[in-house]
Amino acid sequence: MDGLPFGAPPILLDMKSEIQNYLENPQLLPIHDLEVVQQYWKHDTNIKQLCQAEVAATPTTLLVERDINTGALAEVVEIVTPHAGMTNKTSMSLQRIPGPPSEWVRGNASNVPFWPGGLEWNPSETMSDLLQIDDLMEELCFKKDLKTVPPGFKNGMNFGTSDVNLNLAASLKQKAKPHDTEDKLKTESDSSSVIDLADLLKEKGSIFKWIEEEPVPFQNHKLAEKKSIVMSENEDGDLDDIPVVDISKVLSLSEKQKLKSTDWAEIIDVSTSLDNFNDLVPNPAFTWPFELDRFQKHAIIHLEKGEDVFIAAHTSAGKTVVAEYAIALSQKHMTRAIYTSPIKALSNQKFRDFKTTFTDVGLLTGDVQINAKATCLIMTTEILRSMLYNGSDIIRDLEWVIFDEVHYINDSERGVVWEEVLILLPSHVNIVMLSATVPNTSEFATWVGRTKGRKMYVISTLKRPVPLEHYLYTGLTGKTKDERFLIVNAEGAFVPKGYMAAMEAKKSKEKDVKPSSAGAGRGRGAPTKEVSRAPGGGGHKGWGPPQEKNLMIALLDHLKKHDQLPVVAFTFSRNRCDQNSSLLTSVDLVTAEERGRIHQFFQKCVSRLKGSDQKLPQVTNMQILLKRGIGVHHSGILPILKEVVEMLFQEGLVKLLFATETFAMGVNMPARTVVFDSIRKHDGTGFRNLLPAEYIQMAGRAGRRGLDTTGTVIILCKNDVPESSELHAMMLGQPMKLSSQFRVTYSMILNLLRVEHLRVEDMMKRSFGEDHQQSKLGKVKEQLQKLYDQVQQLPQLACDICIDIESYYNNAASYLNSKEEMQESLLTHPSMMREMNPGRVLIVQHQGRCNKLAVLLSIDSRSKEKLYKVLVLISGDGEPTSKKDDMIWTKMLGISQLKKGLFYPTSRVNHAVVLLKAKQIWEVTRVQLKIESDKIVADWDNRQIPRFRDNPPGPSCTAAVQELSRLSQTASVEVINPLQDWKWTNMDLVGKMQELSILFNRLASATCTACSQFEQHLEQTSASMSIQEELQRTQFLLSEDSLLHSADYHSRLEVLKELNYVDGNGTLQMKGKVACEMGNHELIITELVFHNVLTELQPAEIAALLSCLVFQQKNASEPHLTPVLEKGRLRIREIAEKIGRTQQACGLKEAVGDFVDQFRFELVEVVYEWAKGMPFAEIMGLTDVQEGMIVRCIQRLDETLRDVRDAARIIGDPILYQKMGEASTAIKRDIVFAASLYTQ
């Protein structure tokens, strides 16, 4: 306004005067205008309201006692109420007050989990705990370990030395002291006549096992005492022998049965017959229309007893029967069961299958929640982990958890989830584990049993319902299309005759086959070097589309001729699956009637889609293929189309299915034949042969139970026949063992830090990887006690001169370690290696001395560790080798002799030729002797023969010994100094040499070396120090610092402290609470929220940028980003780089670049346009990523958006909360979020 020629217009007020008037006249504010101020109702002041408080939960309750014989009311007694006032925010007990209904299923991140089964200590806080006066007095004693500054405060309070608290404790103890009569009755009630009803129920496999919990330290037997008094007064003498039933024990949960370390797992012999199965299970919870296998019967018997089982069997062996019976038992007992699967797609399939068997079934996934309060819930293992951490109240009613595909615990990324869930499950939950055949079932079951504190029953069977026959196929066209050779028969024996016949058949065709252009037909991105790899069948040299088409047509004709359709053709490339299916345009495998059924079903399924989505190229192409009986199944296919293919395959309408190995993880979808396009795959780092477990899992799809006598597995030999050793290892090799993939994650740390009674160390101790070490703790404790006794018995060294001998020992040990490490690295350096020629004079460590001169003769590099052959001076007729020479104290004794100069024999000068290691070469001198090393070695070897032993040394040897003797008598010999001679600037080397110099000066100034009995005293000190070092090592093994992941945990904890997720005391801050809400990428999402990166963006831009957290494909086209999106991309990378640098500074090994590069932005443009409303058909033109991958990315993105919305709610950001809701709504539409066919 001031810039206008004539000032502000007259109709406008001057801005400065307006602001000045506003600030200087507060009485003019509208709040003082009675006309416009809001209405106000005056309240009467009531000071007494400040004294009112909510009524606390009653610590006691009344219990009606009845006569045992007649049931008549005897009296009413007051008993302690366990867990009074405990809520889901404060207590880990199953008897705590339930949370609100909205949190009943998934819980809340502010809830504490239920107490995990198997942990030794129960944190239940009950009124009975107050009777533990000794512990109470210790807690009330303010004189002991008093802290004056509370956590988070800078200043505190000094309580002084008041004894008021001691008087309070004494009065409490006096009140709690029982009378003599009560003491007597308590002793009687604690006798063996007391029966624990919970133990009786447990022996009978009662369903009331769910009320069990870890015992509290003290059990109040007042009720039992009172009961005994009443009975003795009112009943006849004949009833005095009736045992007293301690009902208080039943109410406060029975004591957990203690098992020996050898009792955690029991292998069940499934070969034993069960003719009395119907007698053992007279009223089964579920029945089937077919006869059960033996392993299924054994499993059902243990399920009826309420025992945990581990089932290991081949694909399609019938493991699902065991899962169905556990679910039926839970419904019979009116409890709940949870079925977990590795992937969401498998959860959807199981939901449909169990829905037809059991009516009350629910499904919980990241974006779908169906009948969440059902008695049987299907979910992924990640969902169950979240429920356990968040204290879901469903866990209270849970009786069974069924873990399907347990062998996926070997997955490097997700295997840790299985271990977390198994550790966190409360003790009342029974476990059923289903797995493919693995060699270490007993080891894994032992870990689970030890972790949960009860026995696991292992039921394994190698029997296949339908045996497999494995073939090599060398046919191509014409007469050769029936060339199929058996190499492994139905009994599992390798057939060399068939292999040799396949070799001969392949050789006979090599002259007739004309190779096409090399590399044609390979999947996108396949390395050129793999193309020439013929023996394993990986790269297909000279193999193009025409040859591929002829081979598939010949193979299909052969299979149709022998009635071996349907067939699953496993191909380890999505592009090759699509290419192979497109080549078979002339193949029709279905009848007219089957084609009509396929058309009708397909139209019914796609009619759920939007009009434009029904015309997507992938949809129309799939319809054309399916109408000819051909299907394609891989992660690039739209989810709804994959489900259509799966359902049609189960109905037998898909005769040929091109699939990647993910199809092998599905539910029961067997085929008559399985074909392997190759036995080599790319695992992310390079090509390799299939592992036995991978091959068996996929080959197990061959053979339909009840329809086929054998299953057929065929390996295509497109180039050379694979080596017999490769085939044997793959088909008959041992499957991969179950191994721990446990690792400490930020999510785990944050979730456990918010719980007072659970620690990350407890989780690490109970991981599968720590089981072997934890199982030996008993022996380690015994060893520790023995070492304590030895330390007590050690004699004291009585010498006034050797007062610093322990310090000398420690300095000498450090000097030896540093010197040996430095010499090993020095002698491998190129500059030093050039000096190590025959004739070089060395100062070596030999027979307890560190100052002997030697001359280098040769270097032996044949072994892993280089050996140096030297001629060294010795005394007299030779120094006999002693065991003491290798003991550390003799080496320390040699260090004390360094200040005396070089070693010179005290008697006649003699010599020896010996082999030394690099760490025994202490110095390399500048002296180079002219010697004939070969003659010296030959002369020495000749004199080792008994008849030549007295021969005098040869001239070459004598000359070398004389020269060494001369040098030994000199004052000193110049040695090579790498820092001065070669100008090395290696700071590590400089630091080590300075450290050695300081240590040597300390050793030289030690007074103990002047003692006349120094050698004896040093030996005695060494023995004493060795025991103390062993004691420290044993203590370390028992400490938490010895855990495998301890260093990683402390490093990650430091990262959280540096980024202000937790404070110095380990207490969660606001950022930590927000991170607990995140499903993945906790740090980067929380940092984005707290740096206000997302609030200023539009909902579509937020969704687009956050897609970098869920998109994982590496080879995708670069997107075209708007300036706002490009700025957001750079900001995210900047924050990620900051986190990466913090991780490195705190000791984590992950490179900063690797951490930043895991966030991929190739799908940002696609998600942005999708959120703005662009049809799916159009966004496919923006990228080369396949449709299925895009859908999967956007579906996972929705879960991330909901996590960020929860974070906005916690920090109180309504704008971000609203935008996240709008972003989630924008992407949840059309084909991307089409409902699963399995849930309809």
Secondary structure, 3 states (H helix, E strand, C coil): CCCCCCCCCCCCCCHHHHHHHHHHCHHHCHHHCCCCCCCCCCCCCCHHHHHCCCCCCCCEEEEEEECCCCCCEEEEEEEECCCCCCCCCCCCCCCCCCCCHHHCCCCCCCCCCCCECCCCCCCCCCHHHHHCHHHHHHHHCCCCCCCCCCCCCCCCCCCCCCCHHHHHHHHHHHHHCCCHHHHHHHHHHCCCCCECHHHHHHHCCCHHHHHCCCCCCCCCCHHHHHHHHHHHHHCCHHHHHCCCECHHHHHCCCCCCCCCHHHCEEECCCCCCCCCHHHHCCCCCCCCCCCCCHHHHHHHHHHHCCCEEEEECCCCCCHHHHHHHHHHHHHHCCCEEEEEECCHHHHHHHHHHHHHHCCCEEEECCCCEECCCCCEEEEEHHHHHHHHHCCCHHHHHEEEEEECCHHHHHCCCCHHHHHHHHHHCECCCEEEEEECCCCCHHHHHHHHHHHHCCCEEEEECCCCCCCEEEEEECCCCHHHHHCEEEEECCCCCECHHHHHHHHHHHHHHCCCCCCCCCCCCCCCCCCHHHHCCCCCCCCCCCCCHHHHHHHHHHHHHHHHHCCCCCEEEECCCHHHHHHHHHHCCCCCCCCHHHHHHHHHHHHHHHCCCCHHHHCCHHHHHHHHHHCCCEEEECCCCCHHHHHHHHHHHHCCCCCEEEECHHHHHCCCCCECEEEECCCEEECCCCEEECCHHHHHHHHCCECCCCCCCCEEEEEECCCCCCCHHHHHHHHHCCCCCCCCCCCCCHHHHHHHHCCCCCCHHHHHHCCHHHHHHHCCHHHHHHHHHHHHHHHHHCCCCCCCCHHHHHHHHHHHHHHHHHHHHHHHHHCCCHHHHHHCCCCEEEEEEECCEEEEEEEEEEEECCCCCCEEEEEEEEECCCCCCCHHHHCHHHHHHHHHCHHHCCCCCCCCEEEEEEEECHHHEEEEEEEECCCCHHHHHHHHHHHCCHHHCCCCCCHHHHHHHHHHHHHHCCCCCCECCHHHHCCCCCHHHHHHHHHHHHHHHHHHCCCHHHCCCHHHHHHHHHHHHHHHHHHHHHHHHHCHHHCCCHHHHHHHHHHHHHCCCECCCCCECHHHHHHCCCCCCHHHHHHHHHCCCCCCCCHHHHHHHHHHHCCCCCCCCCCCCCHHHHHHHHHHHHHHHHHHHHHHHCCCCCCHHHHHHCCCCCCHHHHHHHHCCCCHHHHHHHCCCCHHHHHHHHHHHHHHHHHHHHHHHHHCCHHHHHHHHHHHHHHCCHHHHCCCHHHC
